[in-house]
């Protein structure tokens, strides 16, 4: 899936508390640091939550470049 379509899909919706939710592989845990970032363990991966749109975009680009975004089937 292209970065543009992944970004559009993830940024088009938020959870009920206003967080953007990014599914990632377990190896992405060390990259998910910073103010306002919450990491939740799920199945074989993690969910990275942030309220900041710009922070979500930066994380998406970084994770996509490193191949650490999780597909829905992997979670």
N, CA, C and O atoms as a Tripos MOL2 file, in Angstrom:
@<TRIPOS>MOLECULE
protein
  300   299    75     0     0
PROTEIN
NO_CHARGES

@<TRIPOS>ATOM
      1 N           0.8410   -1.1690    0.0000 N.3       1 UNK1
      2 CA          0.0000    0.0000    0.0000 C.3       1 UNK1
      3 C           0.8960    1.2450    0.0000 C.2       1 UNK1
      4 O           1.9260    1.2590    0.6750 O.2       1 UNK1
      5 N           0.5280    2.2600   -0.7270 N.am      2 UNK2
      6 CA          1.3550    3.4530   -0.8230 C.3       2 UNK2
      7 C           1.2440    4.3000    0.4450 C.2       2 UNK2
      8 O           0.2600    4.2200    1.1810 O.2       2 UNK2
      9 N           2.2530    5.0950    0.6770 N.am      3 UNK3
     10 CA          2.2730    5.9760    1.8500 C.3       3 UNK3
     11 C           1.0910    6.9340    1.8200 C.2       3 UNK3
     12 O           0.4830    7.2020    2.8560 O.2       3 UNK3
     13 N           0.7650    7.4460    0.6510 N.am      4 UNK4
     14 CA         -0.3410    8.3910    0.5320 C.3       4 UNK4
     15 C          -1.6670    7.7670    0.9540 C.2       4 UNK4
     16 O          -2.4360    8.3830    1.6910 O.2       4 UNK4
     17 N          -1.9360    6.5540    0.4930 N.am      5 UNK5
     18 CA         -3.2060    5.9100    0.8380 C.3       5 UNK5
     19 C          -3.2570    5.5160    2.3130 C.2       5 UNK5
     20 O          -4.3120    5.6150    2.9400 O.2       5 UNK5
     21 N          -2.1310    5.0710    2.8720 N.am      6 UNK6
     22 CA         -2.0800    4.7280    4.2930 C.3       6 UNK6
     23 C          -2.3070    5.9760    5.1400 C.2       6 UNK6
     24 O          -3.0710    5.9530    6.1050 O.2       6 UNK6
     25 N          -1.6400    7.0570    4.7730 N.am      7 UNK7
     26 CA         -1.7780    8.3170    5.5160 C.3       7 UNK7
     27 C          -3.2190    8.7990    5.4670 C.2       7 UNK7
     28 O          -3.7850    9.1770    6.4920 O.2       7 UNK7
     29 N          -3.8120    8.7870    4.2840 N.am      8 UNK8
     30 CA         -5.1960    9.2360    4.1360 C.3       8 UNK8
     31 C          -6.1330    8.3890    4.9890 C.2       8 UNK8
     32 O          -7.0230    8.9180    5.6560 O.2       8 UNK8
     33 N          -5.9300    7.0700    4.9650 N.am      9 UNK9
     34 CA         -6.7990    6.1610    5.7180 C.3       9 UNK9
     35 C          -6.6920    6.4030    7.2230 C.2       9 UNK9
     36 O          -7.7100    6.4920    7.9100 O.2       9 UNK9
     37 N          -5.4800    6.5100    7.7330 N.am     10 UNK10
     38 CA         -5.2800    6.6650    9.1750 C.3      10 UNK10
     39 C          -5.7070    8.0430    9.6620 C.2      10 UNK10
     40 O          -6.2970    8.1650   10.7360 O.2      10 UNK10
     41 N          -5.4170    9.0790    8.8880 N.am     11 UNK11
     42 CA         -5.7520   10.4350    9.3260 C.3      11 UNK11
     43 C          -7.2120   10.7950    9.1060 C.2      11 UNK11
     44 O          -7.6750   11.8240    9.5990 O.2      11 UNK11
     45 N          -7.9420    9.9670    8.3770 N.am     12 UNK12
     46 CA         -9.3430   10.2660    8.1100 C.3      12 UNK12
     47 C         -10.2570    9.9280    9.2860 C.2      12 UNK12
     48 O         -11.4270   10.3100    9.2990 O.2      12 UNK12
     49 N          -9.7280    9.2230   10.2540 N.am     13 UNK13
     50 CA        -10.5620    8.8590   11.4050 C.3      13 UNK13
     51 C          -9.7420    8.8970   12.6900 C.2      13 UNK13
     52 O          -8.5220    8.7330   12.6840 O.2      13 UNK13
     53 N         -10.4470    9.1170   13.7780 N.am     14 UNK14
     54 CA         -9.8280    9.1340   15.0970 C.3      14 UNK14
     55 C         -10.6030    8.1920   16.0090 C.2      14 UNK14
     56 O         -11.7300    7.8000   15.7050 O.2      14 UNK14
     57 N          -9.9850    7.8360   17.1270 N.am     15 UNK15
     58 CA        -10.7220    7.0220   18.0930 C.3      15 UNK15
     59 C         -11.6760    7.9380   18.8640 C.2      15 UNK15
     60 O         -11.6150    9.1550   18.6900 O.2      15 UNK15
     61 N         -12.5440    7.3980   19.7020 N.am     16 UNK16
     62 CA        -13.5240    8.2240   20.4200 C.3      16 UNK16
     63 C         -12.9090    9.2990   21.3330 C.2      16 UNK16
     64 O         -13.5930   10.2510   21.7080 O.2      16 UNK16
     65 N         -11.6450    9.1530   21.6850 N.am     17 UNK17
     66 CA        -10.9930   10.1230   22.5550 C.3      17 UNK17
     67 C         -10.1810   11.1520   21.7790 C.2      17 UNK17
     68 O          -9.5020   11.9850   22.3800 O.2      17 UNK17
     69 N         -10.2420   11.1030   20.4480 N.am     18 UNK18
     70 CA         -9.5790   12.0910   19.6160 C.3      18 UNK18
     71 C          -8.1540   11.7570   19.2150 C.2      18 UNK18
     72 O          -7.4260   12.6320   18.7480 O.2      18 UNK18
     73 N          -7.7430   10.5110   19.3860 N.am     19 UNK19
     74 CA         -6.3830   10.1000   19.0280 C.3      19 UNK19
     75 C          -6.3440    9.5100   17.6180 C.2      19 UNK19
     76 O          -7.2710    8.8190   17.1960 O.2      19 UNK19
     77 N          -5.2600    9.7940   16.9010 N.am     20 UNK20
     78 CA         -4.9580    9.0720   15.6750 C.3      20 UNK20
     79 C          -4.3200    7.7600   16.1100 C.2      20 UNK20
     80 O          -3.4790    7.7560   17.0090 O.2      20 UNK20
     81 N          -4.6990    6.6570   15.4970 N.am     21 UNK21
     82 CA         -4.2070    5.3370   15.8880 C.3      21 UNK21
     83 C          -3.4320    4.7260   14.7220 C.2      21 UNK21
     84 O          -3.9670    4.5360   13.6290 O.2      21 UNK21
     85 N          -2.1520    4.4220   14.9840 N.am     22 UNK22
     86 CA         -1.2780    3.8840   13.9540 C.3      22 UNK22
     87 C          -0.8920    2.4510   14.3270 C.2      22 UNK22
     88 O          -0.2060    2.2470   15.3280 O.2      22 UNK22
     89 N          -1.3180    1.4560   13.5440 N.am     23 UNK23
     90 CA         -0.9050    0.0670   13.8060 C.3      23 UNK23
     91 C           0.5330   -0.1390   13.3350 C.2      23 UNK23
     92 O           0.8830    0.2270   12.2140 O.2      23 UNK23
     93 N           1.3520   -0.7200   14.1850 N.am     24 UNK24
     94 CA          2.7650   -0.9140   13.8430 C.3      24 UNK24
     95 C           3.2550   -2.2660   14.3490 C.2      24 UNK24
     96 O           2.6330   -2.8980   15.2030 O.2      24 UNK24
     97 N           4.3780   -2.6850   13.8000 N.am     25 UNK25
     98 CA          5.0200   -3.9120   14.2530 C.3      25 UNK25
     99 C           5.7320   -3.6470   15.5740 C.2      25 UNK25
    100 O           6.0700   -2.5050   15.8840 O.2      25 UNK25
    101 N           5.9570   -4.6930   16.3410 N.am     26 UNK26
    102 CA          6.5910   -4.5950   17.6560 C.3      26 UNK26
    103 C           7.9330   -3.8570   17.6000 C.2      26 UNK26
    104 O           8.2950   -3.1490   18.5400 O.2      26 UNK26
    105 N           8.6650   -4.0250   16.5010 N.am     27 UNK27
    106 CA          9.9900   -3.4070   16.3650 C.3      27 UNK27
    107 C           9.9240   -1.8820   16.3440 C.2      27 UNK27
    108 O          10.9470   -1.2210   16.5210 O.2      27 UNK27
    109 N           8.7460   -1.3190   16.1340 N.am     28 UNK28
    110 CA          8.5800    0.1370   16.0700 C.3      28 UNK28
    111 C           8.5040    0.7790   17.4480 C.2      28 UNK28
    112 O           8.4900    2.0060   17.5530 O.2      28 UNK28
    113 N           8.4550   -0.0150   18.4950 N.am     29 UNK29
    114 CA          8.2950    0.5170   19.8530 C.3      29 UNK29
    115 C           9.3570    1.5720   20.1920 C.2      29 UNK29
    116 O           9.0370    2.5960   20.7960 O.2      29 UNK29
    117 N          10.6010    1.3320   19.8130 N.am     30 UNK30
    118 CA         11.6740    2.2680   20.1600 C.3      30 UNK30
    119 C          11.5430    3.6050   19.4200 C.2      30 UNK30
    120 O          12.0960    4.6120   19.8610 O.2      30 UNK30
    121 N          10.8210    3.6170   18.3100 N.am     31 UNK31
    122 CA         10.6350    4.8500   17.5450 C.3      31 UNK31
    123 C           9.4380    5.6610   18.0310 C.2      31 UNK31
    124 O           9.3120    6.8450   17.7180 O.2      31 UNK31
    125 N           8.5730    5.0240   18.7870 N.am     32 UNK32
    126 CA          7.3420    5.6690   19.2470 C.3      32 UNK32
    127 C           7.5670    6.3440   20.5990 C.2      32 UNK32
    128 O           7.0370    5.9160   21.6240 O.2      32 UNK32
    129 N           8.3520    7.3910   20.5710 N.am     33 UNK33
    130 CA          8.6390    8.1420   21.7960 C.3      33 UNK33
    131 C           8.3600    9.6060   21.5610 C.2      33 UNK33
    132 O           8.4610   10.1060   20.4400 O.2      33 UNK33
    133 N           8.0110   10.2800   22.6230 N.am     34 UNK34
    134 CA          7.7830   11.7080   22.5290 C.3      34 UNK34
    135 C           6.5930   12.1080   23.3660 C.2      34 UNK34
    136 O           5.8420   11.2580   23.8440 O.2      34 UNK34
    137 N           6.4240   13.4030   23.5400 N.am     35 UNK35
    138 CA          5.3020   13.8800   24.3370 C.3      35 UNK35
    139 C           3.9640   13.5710   23.6770 C.2      35 UNK35
    140 O           3.7880   13.7890   22.4790 O.2      35 UNK35
    141 N           3.0420   13.0700   24.4540 N.am     36 UNK36
    142 CA          1.7020   12.7990   23.9540 C.3      36 UNK36
    143 C           1.5390   11.5060   23.1850 C.2      36 UNK36
    144 O           0.4680   11.2620   22.6290 O.2      36 UNK36
    145 N           2.5630   10.6700   23.1310 N.am     37 UNK37
    146 CA          2.4590    9.3920   22.4180 C.3      37 UNK37
    147 C           2.1650    8.2770   23.4050 C.2      37 UNK37
    148 O           2.8240    8.1530   24.4370 O.2      37 UNK37
    149 N           1.1770    7.4780   23.0780 N.am     38 UNK38
    150 CA          0.7840    6.3330   23.9020 C.3      38 UNK38
    151 C           0.9910    5.0750   23.0650 C.2      38 UNK38
    152 O           0.5880    5.0240   21.9030 O.2      38 UNK38
    153 N           1.6210    4.0590   23.6570 N.am     39 UNK39
    154 CA          1.8500    2.7870   22.9660 C.3      39 UNK39
    155 C           1.0470    1.7060   23.6810 C.2      39 UNK39
    156 O           1.1310    1.5610   24.9010 O.2      39 UNK39
    157 N           0.2650    0.9480   22.9080 N.am     40 UNK40
    158 CA         -0.5810   -0.1120   23.4530 C.3      40 UNK40
    159 C          -0.2000   -1.4250   22.7690 C.2      40 UNK40
    160 O          -0.1020   -1.4900   21.5440 O.2      40 UNK40
    161 N           0.0150   -2.4700   23.5730 N.am     41 UNK41
    162 CA          0.3190   -3.8070   23.0360 C.3      41 UNK41
    163 C          -0.9590   -4.4710   22.5600 C.2      41 UNK41
    164 O          -1.9590   -4.5020   23.2770 O.2      41 UNK41
    165 N          -0.9210   -5.0060   21.3350 N.am     42 UNK42
    166 CA         -2.0430   -5.7720   20.7880 C.3      42 UNK42
    167 C          -1.4980   -6.9040   19.9430 C.2      42 UNK42
    168 O          -0.6970   -6.6760   19.0360 O.2      42 UNK42
    169 N          -1.9190   -8.1010   20.2280 N.am     43 UNK43
    170 CA         -1.5050   -9.2460   19.4220 C.3      43 UNK43
    171 C          -0.0050   -9.3020   19.2140 C.2      43 UNK43
    172 O           0.7640   -9.3070   20.1760 O.2      43 UNK43
    173 N           0.4110   -9.3440   17.9560 N.am     44 UNK44
    174 CA          1.8280   -9.4100   17.6010 C.3      44 UNK44
    175 C           2.4450   -8.0430   17.3680 C.2      44 UNK44
    176 O           3.6150   -7.9560   16.9970 O.2      44 UNK44
    177 N           1.6960   -6.9830   17.5740 N.am     45 UNK45
    178 CA          2.2010   -5.6460   17.2930 C.3      45 UNK45
    179 C           1.8220   -4.6470   18.3610 C.2      45 UNK45
    180 O           1.5230   -5.0040   19.5000 O.2      45 UNK45
    181 N           1.8430   -3.3820   17.9670 N.am     46 UNK46
    182 CA          1.4890   -2.3030   18.8810 C.3      46 UNK46
    183 C           0.5830   -1.3130   18.1570 C.2      46 UNK46
    184 O           0.5420   -1.2690   16.9280 O.2      46 UNK46
    185 N          -0.1350   -0.5280   18.9370 N.am     47 UNK47
    186 CA         -0.8770    0.6060   18.4170 C.3      47 UNK47
    187 C          -0.2170    1.8510   18.9890 C.2      47 UNK47
    188 O           0.0170    1.9420   20.1940 O.2      47 UNK47
    189 N           0.0780    2.7950   18.1300 N.am     48 UNK48
    190 CA          0.6720    4.0570   18.5550 C.3      48 UNK48
    191 C          -0.4280    5.1070   18.4440 C.2      48 UNK48
    192 O          -1.0310    5.2800   17.3850 O.2      48 UNK48
    193 N          -0.6820    5.8090   19.5560 N.am     49 UNK49
    194 CA         -1.7480    6.7970   19.5800 C.3      49 UNK49
    195 C          -1.1640    8.1790   19.8550 C.2      49 UNK49
    196 O          -0.3000    8.3420   20.7170 O.2      49 UNK49
    197 N          -1.6480    9.1650   19.1110 N.am     50 UNK50
    198 CA         -1.2540   10.5420   19.3280 C.3      50 UNK50
    199 C          -2.4020   11.4560   18.9210 C.2      50 UNK50
    200 O          -3.1700   11.1290   18.0150 O.2      50 UNK50
    201 N          -2.5190   12.5870   19.5810 N.am     51 UNK51
    202 CA         -3.5570   13.5550   19.2200 C.3      51 UNK51
    203 C          -3.0550   14.5460   18.1770 C.2      51 UNK51
    204 O          -3.8510   15.2300   17.5330 O.2      51 UNK51
    205 N          -1.7490   14.6240   18.0110 N.am     52 UNK52
    206 CA         -1.1450   15.5820   17.0940 C.3      52 UNK52
    207 C          -1.1360   15.0360   15.6640 C.2      52 UNK52
    208 O          -0.5650   13.9790   15.3950 O.2      52 UNK52
    209 N          -1.7680   15.7650   14.7650 N.am     53 UNK53
    210 CA         -1.7970   15.3630   13.3600 C.3      53 UNK53
    211 C          -0.3870   15.3700   12.7680 C.2      53 UNK53
    212 O          -0.0100   14.4340   12.0640 O.2      53 UNK53
    213 N           0.3890   16.4080   13.0430 N.am     54 UNK54
    214 CA          1.7420   16.4950   12.4860 C.3      54 UNK54
    215 C           2.6370   15.3840   13.0270 C.2      54 UNK54
    216 O           3.4680   14.8380   12.3010 O.2      54 UNK54
    217 N           2.4660   15.0530   14.2990 N.am     55 UNK55
    218 CA          3.2450   13.9570   14.8820 C.3      55 UNK55
    219 C           2.8460   12.6240   14.2430 C.2      55 UNK55
    220 O           3.7010   11.7750   13.9940 O.2      55 UNK55
    221 N           1.5600   12.4420   13.9820 N.am     56 UNK56
    222 CA          1.0790   11.2220   13.3300 C.3      56 UNK56
    223 C           1.6630   11.1010   11.9210 C.2      56 UNK56
    224 O           2.0640   10.0110   11.5110 O.2      56 UNK56
    225 N           1.7130   12.2040   11.1820 N.am     57 UNK57
    226 CA          2.2640   12.1770    9.8260 C.3      57 UNK57
    227 C           3.7430   11.8270    9.8630 C.2      57 UNK57
    228 O           4.2040   11.0160    9.0600 O.2      57 UNK57
    229 N           4.4940   12.4250   10.7820 N.am     58 UNK58
    230 CA          5.9270   12.1280   10.9040 C.3      58 UNK58
    231 C           6.1560   10.6570   11.2300 C.2      58 UNK58
    232 O           7.0280   10.0140   10.6460 O.2      58 UNK58
    233 N           5.3670   10.1270   12.1670 N.am     59 UNK59
    234 CA          5.4920    8.7100   12.5290 C.3      59 UNK59
    235 C           5.1420    7.8070   11.3550 C.2      59 UNK59
    236 O           5.8360    6.8220   11.1000 O.2      59 UNK59
    237 N           4.0770    8.1350   10.6430 N.am     60 UNK60
    238 CA          3.6730    7.3320    9.4900 C.3      60 UNK60
    239 C           4.7800    7.2790    8.4410 C.2      60 UNK60
    240 O           5.0840    6.2080    7.9150 O.2      60 UNK60
    241 N           5.3790    8.4140    8.1370 N.am     61 UNK61
    242 CA          6.4620    8.4560    7.1470 C.3      61 UNK61
    243 C           7.6530    7.6130    7.5950 C.2      61 UNK61
    244 O           8.2080    6.8390    6.8150 O.2      61 UNK61
    245 N           8.0390    7.7720    8.8620 N.am     62 UNK62
    246 CA          9.1800    7.0420    9.3940 C.3      62 UNK62
    247 C           8.9210    5.5350    9.3820 C.2      62 UNK62
    248 O           9.7660    4.7580    8.9380 O.2      62 UNK62
    249 N           7.7570    5.1320    9.8680 N.am     63 UNK63
    250 CA          7.4210    3.7060    9.9350 C.3      63 UNK63
    251 C           7.2750    3.0990    8.5430 C.2      63 UNK63
    252 O           7.6910    1.9620    8.3160 O.2      63 UNK63
    253 N           6.6980    3.8330    7.6270 N.am     64 UNK64
    254 CA          6.5480    3.3320    6.2610 C.3      64 UNK64
    255 C           7.9160    3.1440    5.6100 C.2      64 UNK64
    256 O           8.1630    2.1330    4.9530 O.2      64 UNK64
    257 N           8.7940    4.1110    5.7920 N.am     65 UNK65
    258 CA         10.1360    4.0420    5.2080 C.3      65 UNK65
    259 C          10.9120    2.8340    5.7350 C.2      65 UNK65
    260 O          11.6900    2.2260    5.0010 O.2      65 UNK65
    261 N          10.7020    2.4900    7.0020 N.am     66 UNK66
    262 CA         11.4170    1.3660    7.6140 C.3      66 UNK66
    263 C          10.6510    0.0450    7.5280 C.2      66 UNK66
    264 O          11.1330   -0.9820    8.0050 O.2      66 UNK66
    265 N           9.4720    0.0660    6.9280 N.am     67 UNK67
    266 CA          8.6850   -1.1550    6.7690 C.3      67 UNK67
    267 C           8.0870   -1.6590    8.0720 C.2      67 UNK67
    268 O           7.9300   -2.8650    8.2580 O.2      67 UNK67
    269 N           7.7520   -0.7470    8.9760 N.am     68 UNK68
    270 CA          7.2580   -1.1450   10.2920 C.3      68 UNK68
    271 C           5.7650   -0.8890   10.4980 C.2      68 UNK68
    272 O           5.2520   -1.0940   11.5980 O.2      68 UNK68
    273 N           5.0700   -0.4490    9.4670 N.am     69 UNK69
    274 CA          3.6230   -0.3110    9.5830 C.3      69 UNK69
    275 C           3.0010   -1.7000    9.5000 C.2      69 UNK69
    276 O           3.3820   -2.5080    8.6530 O.2      69 UNK69
    277 N           2.0570   -1.9700   10.3700 N.am     70 UNK70
    278 CA          1.4020   -3.2830   10.3870 C.3      70 UNK70
    279 C           0.1570   -3.2480    9.4990 C.2      70 UNK70
    280 O          -0.5980   -2.2760    9.5010 O.2      70 UNK70
    281 N          -0.0350   -4.2940    8.7660 N.am     71 UNK71
    282 CA         -1.2590   -4.4670    7.9990 C.3      71 UNK71
    283 C          -2.3300   -4.9660    8.9610 C.2      71 UNK71
    284 O          -2.0080   -5.5740    9.9810 O.2      71 UNK71
    285 N          -3.5880   -4.7180    8.6520 N.am     72 UNK72
    286 CA         -4.6750   -5.1350    9.5330 C.3      72 UNK72
    287 C          -4.6730   -6.6310    9.7760 C.2      72 UNK72
    288 O          -5.0270   -7.0760   10.8680 O.2      72 UNK72
    289 N          -4.2810   -7.4210    8.7780 N.am     73 UNK73
    290 CA         -4.2710   -8.8700    8.9260 C.3      73 UNK73
    291 C          -3.2240   -9.3140    9.9590 C.2      73 UNK73
    292 O          -3.3750  -10.3710   10.5710 O.2      73 UNK73
    293 N          -2.1720   -8.5220   10.1550 N.am     74 UNK74
    294 CA         -1.0980   -8.8810   11.0640 C.3      74 UNK74
    295 C          -1.4660   -8.6590   12.5240 C.2      74 UNK74
    296 O          -0.8740   -9.2640   13.4180 O.2      74 UNK74
    297 N          -2.4240   -7.8090   12.7590 N.am     75 UNK75
    298 CA         -2.7910   -7.4710   14.1310 C.3      75 UNK75
    299 C          -3.7340   -8.5180   14.6150 C.2      75 UNK75
    300 O          -4.1920   -8.4560   15.7550 O.2      75 UNK75
@<TRIPOS>BOND
     1     1     2 1
     2     2     3 1
     3     3     4 2
     4     3     5 am
     5     5     6 1
     6     6     7 1
     7     7     8 2
     8     7     9 am
     9     9    10 1
    10    10    11 1
    11    11    12 2
    12    11    13 am
    13    13    14 1
    14    14    15 1
    15    15    16 2
    16    15    17 am
    17    17    18 1
    18    18    19 1
    19    19    20 2
    20    19    21 am
    21    21    22 1
    22    22    23 1
    23    23    24 2
    24    23    25 am
    25    25    26 1
    26    26    27 1
    27    27    28 2
    28    27    29 am
    29    29    30 1
    30    30    31 1
    31    31    32 2
    32    31    33 am
    33    33    34 1
    34    34    35 1
    35    35    36 2
    36    35    37 am
    37    37    38 1
    38    38    39 1
    39    39    40 2
    40    39    41 am
    41    41    42 1
    42    42    43 1
    43    43    44 2
    44    43    45 am
    45    45    46 1
    46    46    47 1
    47    47    48 2
    48    47    49 am
    49    49    50 1
    50    50    51 1
    51    51    52 2
    52    51    53 am
    53    53    54 1
    54    54    55 1
    55    55    56 2
    56    55    57 am
    57    57    58 1
    58    58    59 1
    59    59    60 2
    60    59    61 am
    61    61    62 1
    62    62    63 1
    63    63    64 2
    64    63    65 am
    65    65    66 1
    66    66    67 1
    67    67    68 2
    68    67    69 am
    69    69    70 1
    70    70    71 1
    71    71    72 2
    72    71    73 am
    73    73    74 1
    74    74    75 1
    75    75    76 2
    76    75    77 am
    77    77    78 1
    78    78    79 1
    79    79    80 2
    80    79    81 am
    81    81    82 1
    82    82    83 1
    83    83    84 2
    84    83    85 am
    85    85    86 1
    86    86    87 1
    87    87    88 2
    88    87    89 am
    89    89    90 1
    90    90    91 1
    91    91    92 2
    92    91    93 am
    93    93    94 1
    94    94    95 1
    95    95    96 2
    96    95    97 am
    97    97    98 1
    98    98    99 1
    99    99   100 2
   100    99   101 am
   101   101   102 1
   102   102   103 1
   103   103   104 2
   104   103   105 am
   105   105   106 1
   106   106   107 1
   107   107   108 2
   108   107   109 am
   109   109   110 1
   110   110   111 1
   111   111   112 2
   112   111   113 am
   113   113   114 1
   114   114   115 1
   115   115   116 2
   116   115   117 am
   117   117   118 1
   118   118   119 1
   119   119   120 2
   120   119   121 am
   121   121   122 1
   122   122   123 1
   123   123   124 2
   124   123   125 am
   125   125   126 1
   126   126   127 1
   127   127   128 2
   128   127   129 am
   129   129   130 1
   130   130   131 1
   131   131   132 2
   132   131   133 am
   133   133   134 1
   134   134   135 1
   135   135   136 2
   136   135   137 am
   137   137   138 1
   138   138   139 1
   139   139   140 2
   140   139   141 am
   141   141   142 1
   142   142   143 1
   143   143   144 2
   144   143   145 am
   145   145   146 1
   146   146   147 1
   147   147   148 2
   148   147   149 am
   149   149   150 1
   150   150   151 1
   151   151   152 2
   152   151   153 am
   153   153   154 1
   154   154   155 1
   155   155   156 2
   156   155   157 am
   157   157   158 1
   158   158   159 1
   159   159   160 2
   160   159   161 am
   161   161   162 1
   162   162   163 1
   163   163   164 2
   164   163   165 am
   165   165   166 1
   166   166   167 1
   167   167   168 2
   168   167   169 am
   169   169   170 1
   170   170   171 1
   171   171   172 2
   172   171   173 am
   173   173   174 1
   174   174   175 1
   175   175   176 2
   176   175   177 am
   177   177   178 1
   178   178   179 1
   179   179   180 2
   180   179   181 am
   181   181   182 1
   182   182   183 1
   183   183   184 2
   184   183   185 am
   185   185   186 1
   186   186   187 1
   187   187   188 2
   188   187   189 am
   189   189   190 1
   190   190   191 1
   191   191   192 2
   192   191   193 am
   193   193   194 1
   194   194   195 1
   195   195   196 2
   196   195   197 am
   197   197   198 1
   198   198   199 1
   199   199   200 2
   200   199   201 am
   201   201   202 1
   202   202   203 1
   203   203   204 2
   204   203   205 am
   205   205   206 1
   206   206   207 1
   207   207   208 2
   208   207   209 am
   209   209   210 1
   210   210   211 1
   211   211   212 2
   212   211   213 am
   213   213   214 1
   214   214   215 1
   215   215   216 2
   216   215   217 am
   217   217   218 1
   218   218   219 1
   219   219   220 2
   220   219   221 am
   221   221   222 1
   222   222   223 1
   223   223   224 2
   224   223   225 am
   225   225   226 1
   226   226   227 1
   227   227   228 2
   228   227   229 am
   229   229   230 1
   230   230   231 1
   231   231   232 2
   232   231   233 am
   233   233   234 1
   234   234   235 1
   235   235   236 2
   236   235   237 am
   237   237   238 1
   238   238   239 1
   239   239   240 2
   240   239   241 am
   241   241   242 1
   242   242   243 1
   243   243   244 2
   244   243   245 am
   245   245   246 1
   246   246   247 1
   247   247   248 2
   248   247   249 am
   249   249   250 1
   250   250   251 1
   251   251   252 2
   252   251   253 am
   253   253   254 1
   254   254   255 1
   255   255   256 2
   256   255   257 am
   257   257   258 1
   258   258   259 1
   259   259   260 2
   260   259   261 am
   261   261   262 1
   262   262   263 1
   263   263   264 2
   264   263   265 am
   265   265   266 1
   266   266   267 1
   267   267   268 2
   268   267   269 am
   269   269   270 1
   270   270   271 1
   271   271   272 2
   272   271   273 am
   273   273   274 1
   274   274   275 1
   275   275   276 2
   276   275   277 am
   277   277   278 1
   278   278   279 1
   279   279   280 2
   280   279   281 am
   281   281   282 1
   282   282   283 1
   283   283   284 2
   284   283   285 am
   285   285   286 1
   286   286   287 1
   287   287   288 2
   288   287   289 am
   289   289   290 1
   290   290   291 1
   291   291   292 2
   292   291   293 am
   293   293   294 1
   294   294   295 1
   295   295   296 2
   296   295   297 am
   297   297   298 1
   298   298   299 1
   299   299   300 2
@<TRIPOS>SUBSTRUCTURE
     1 UNK1         2 RESIDUE 1 A UNK
     2 UNK2         6 RESIDUE 1 A UNK
     3 UNK3        10 RESIDUE 1 A UNK
     4 UNK4        14 RESIDUE 1 A UNK
     5 UNK5        18 RESIDUE 1 A UNK
     6 UNK6        22 RESIDUE 1 A UNK
     7 UNK7        26 RESIDUE 1 A UNK
     8 UNK8        30 RESIDUE 1 A UNK
     9 UNK9        34 RESIDUE 1 A UNK
    10 UNK10       38 RESIDUE 1 A UNK
    11 UNK11       42 RESIDUE 1 A UNK
    12 UNK12       46 RESIDUE 1 A UNK
    13 UNK13       50 RESIDUE 1 A UNK
    14 UNK14       54 RESIDUE 1 A UNK
    15 UNK15       58 RESIDUE 1 A UNK
    16 UNK16       62 RESIDUE 1 A UNK
    17 UNK17       66 RESIDUE 1 A UNK
    18 UNK18       70 RESIDUE 1 A UNK
    19 UNK19       74 RESIDUE 1 A UNK
    20 UNK20       78 RESIDUE 1 A UNK
    21 UNK21       82 RESIDUE 1 A UNK
    22 UNK22       86 RESIDUE 1 A UNK
    23 UNK23       90 RESIDUE 1 A UNK
    24 UNK24       94 RESIDUE 1 A UNK
    25 UNK25       98 RESIDUE 1 A UNK
    26 UNK26      102 RESIDUE 1 A UNK
    27 UNK27      106 RESIDUE 1 A UNK
    28 UNK28      110 RESIDUE 1 A UNK
    29 UNK29      114 RESIDUE 1 A UNK
    30 UNK30      118 RESIDUE 1 A UNK
    31 UNK31      122 RESIDUE 1 A UNK
    32 UNK32      126 RESIDUE 1 A UNK
    33 UNK33      130 RESIDUE 1 A UNK
    34 UNK34      134 RESIDUE 1 A UNK
    35 UNK35      138 RESIDUE 1 A UNK
    36 UNK36      142 RESIDUE 1 A UNK
    37 UNK37      146 RESIDUE 1 A UNK
    38 UNK38      150 RESIDUE 1 A UNK
    39 UNK39      154 RESIDUE 1 A UNK
    40 UNK40      158 RESIDUE 1 A UNK
    41 UNK41      162 RESIDUE 1 A UNK
    42 UNK42      166 RESIDUE 1 A UNK
    43 UNK43      170 RESIDUE 1 A UNK
    44 UNK44      174 RESIDUE 1 A UNK
    45 UNK45      178 RESIDUE 1 A UNK
    46 UNK46      182 RESIDUE 1 A UNK
    47 UNK47      186 RESIDUE 1 A UNK
    48 UNK48      190 RESIDUE 1 A UNK
    49 UNK49      194 RESIDUE 1 A UNK
    50 UNK50      198 RESIDUE 1 A UNK
    51 UNK51      202 RESIDUE 1 A UNK
    52 UNK52      206 RESIDUE 1 A UNK
    53 UNK53      210 RESIDUE 1 A UNK
    54 UNK54      214 RESIDUE 1 A UNK
    55 UNK55      218 RESIDUE 1 A UNK
    56 UNK56      222 RESIDUE 1 A UNK
    57 UNK57      226 RESIDUE 1 A UNK
    58 UNK58      230 RESIDUE 1 A UNK
    59 UNK59      234 RESIDUE 1 A UNK
    60 UNK60      238 RESIDUE 1 A UNK
    61 UNK61      242 RESIDUE 1 A UNK
    62 UNK62      246 RESIDUE 1 A UNK
    63 UNK63      250 RESIDUE 1 A UNK
    64 UNK64      254 RESIDUE 1 A UNK
    65 UNK65      258 RESIDUE 1 A UNK
    66 UNK66      262 RESIDUE 1 A UNK
    67 UNK67      266 RESIDUE 1 A UNK
    68 UNK68      270 RESIDUE 1 A UNK
    69 UNK69      274 RESIDUE 1 A UNK
    70 UNK70      278 RESIDUE 1 A UNK
    71 UNK71      282 RESIDUE 1 A UNK
    72 UNK72      286 RESIDUE 1 A UNK
    73 UNK73      290 RESIDUE 1 A UNK
    74 UNK74      294 RESIDUE 1 A UNK
    75 UNK75      298 RESIDUE 1 A UNK
